[in-house]
């Protein structure tokens, strides 16, 4: 008879211990799970942006001094980025070397002879008719600051390095990290040398 009350007392204590352990451990497990989701998402987006940036740089390099080089590079980038409205800015710039650094001004504005900057709104609006016609100049088109027609691709005259810089900003999925951590920011740069024009 005395064993039953002892058993009941032990079961109550065990239940209490499990409840306390759950209260302590569950938030930690949830934090790890949500952090894993955020990191996985960030890694996936980073890979996506990297691939799209390299593809756009390849197109810009291939077309180099073609009138619509920037337009085609931006359309390629647009096709590779899943969420176009998350693009905060894009710069197509002249680099001094293959691992070139983006000039700071080019991250906010176009600079004559150096880069063309496209804001997120400019990038979202890019279409196949955004850059006018092939009239032999860039005129008032979005790529006028560093007109593709002025890019050097002659292998004997030190071809230009053409770089693409992209900045993506979007809200985090879980919002587990409050404040600045709730905005996911990814920047990527790809630089390629202008491909020589093949003449037959």
N, C-alpha and C positions, 0 to 999 in steps of 0.2 A: 503494500500500500504506500509506503514512503517513497518508493521509486518513481511513481507516476508524477507527483508534484515536482520532484527534482528534474525529471525529464522535461516537463512543461517549462520549468524555469530556465533550463538550458536552451530549449528551443526559442524562447522569447529573447534571451541574450544573443543567440546566434542571428536571429532575424534583425535585431538592432544593429549588430556589427555589420551585417550585409548592407543594411540601409545606409549606414555611415560610410562604408567603403564605396558604395555607389555614388553617393553625393560628392565624395572627394575625387574619385577616379573618372566618372563620366564626363565632367567638363574638360578634363585633360585629354581624354580620348576624342571628344568632339573637336577640340582645338587642333589636335594633330590631323584629324580627318579633313577639316576645312582648310587648314594650311596646305595639306597635300593637294587638295583640289585646286587651290589658287596657284600653287607652284607648277602643277601640271598644265594648267591653262596658260600661264605665263610662258612656259617653255614651248608649248604648242604654237602660240601666237608669235613668239620670237622666231621659231623655225619658218613659219609661214611668211613673216616679213622679210627674213633673210633670203629665202628663195625668190620672193617677188622682186626684191631689190636687185639681186644678182641678174635675174632675167631682164629687168629694165635696163641695167647697165650694159648688158650684152647687146640689147637692141640699139641703145644710144651709141655704143662703140661701133656696131656694124654699119649704122646709117651715118654716123659721124657728122659730115658736112652736108647731109641731105636736108632740104628745107623743112621736112616734117620729122626730124630726128627726135625732138623733145616730145612732140605729140604722140609719136609711136611708142616712145619709152614710157610716157605717162599712162597710155592706154594699156600697155603690158603690165605695169605696176598695178593699175586698177583691176585688171583681170586676176591678178595673183593675191590681192588682199580681200579677204572675205567680207569684212565690214568697212566699206569705203568711208562711211561717216566718222570712223574712228581715226582717220588720218588727219593729223593736226598741221602738217607741213611737209613739203617736198622741195628739195633743191637739186638742180642739175648744175654741176660746177666744174670749173677747170682746175685740175689738180697738178701739182708740180711733180708728184711721184705716184707710183702704183699703190702705195699704202697711204695716200694723201689724207690730210686732215681738212675737214670742212671749215672754211673761213667763218668766224662767228657771225659776221653780218649776213652771210648767206642763209643763216637759219631763221632770219626774220624778214629779209628783203632781197630784191634783185640788185646786183652790183654790175655796172657796165664792164664788159670784157672779162668778167669773172664768173658770174652765176645767174641763173634764173630761179627765182623763188616762187613757189605756188602754195598759197595758204590752203587750209582744209577745204574752204568753200570753193576756191579756184579748182582744186583737184577734183572735187565732187562734180563740178560742172564741165569738166573736160569731156569733149566728144570729138567725133571725126571732123567737125567743121570749126573747131575752136581756134585754129591757127591760120585763118584766112586762106589765101590762094598762093600758088607758087609763082609769084610775080618777080622773083629775083631779089627780094629783100624781106626783112622781118617786119618792117614798118612799125605799126602800133600793136603788133601781136604780143601775146604773153611771153614769148621767148626772145624779145627784142634786145634785152640787156646783154646776153651772150648769144648772139644769133648763131644758129648752127652753120650758116653759110660761111662764117668766119673761122670755123674750126679747122685745125691742121691735121691732115691725114696722110700727107706725102711722106713715105718712109725715109726719104733723104733729107727731110726738113724737120726732123724731130716731132713726130706726131703728138698731138695733145692726149693727156690722160683725162678721161671724162668720168666724173663721179656722180653717183646718185645718193642723196641722203634722205632718209624718211624718218618721221617722228609719228608714232601712234600713241594716242591717249584714249583710254576707255575705262569705264568703271569696272571694278573687280566684281567677280561673280558672287562670292559669299559675303563680302563686306566685313569679314572677320577682323580685319586690321583697320581701325577707325582713323579718321583724319586723312593725312596725305597718303597713307597706305591703301586707301580705298580707290585710288586712281592708278591704273596700270599704265606705265610709260615705257615704250620701247623705241629705241633709236637704232638705226642700222645704216651702214654706208658700204657701197660697193664701187670700186674704181677699176676701169679698164682702159687700155690704150686704144685710141682710134684705129680701126682696122684699115690697112692700106687699100686704096681703091684698085680693083683689078681692071686693067685695060687690055684689050685684045688687039 
